[in-house]
Amino acid sequence: MRNQLRPLFDQVVIKELEPDRVRASGLVVPPGTHEPPPQHGIVLAVGPGLDWWGGAGIAMPVKPSDHVVFPASAGAWVEVDEERLLVCRVGELLGVLEQVRDCPRCAEIPLEQGDTCPVCGRTGPTASAIG
């Protein structure tokens, strides 16, 4: 039988995601003892919030399947069915990662050939795409 951890109050259960070992430069970082702990994960379960939140109209700001960022010092690590999970208060989360479809800086401005948006990294058309 499989166990599932149900968080209480304003707690969330997060499964750590494997850190990306390939950096933008192409350098492959081997696993080791000196690498920082994971700070990115996926929310598996969310508690109901605090009692007074309902009266104040406050809802939990995250939901299961959200990708979140948290500090290395957040919460407590527990093991459930040989799976390492983080249990922390929702206030300890730094934010929710969301996919941005259109960059606010370059969405309305066409990029010229060879130009690169400093915000999202989108590049303008290549010479082969123009001609």
ABEGO torsion letter per residue (X at the ends): XBBBBBBBEABBBBBBBBBBABBAAGBBBBBBAABBBBABBBBABBBAEBAAAAAAGBBBABBBGBBBBBBAABEBBBBBGGBBBBBBBAAABAEBBBBBABBAAAAABBBBBGBBBAAAGBBBBBAAAAX
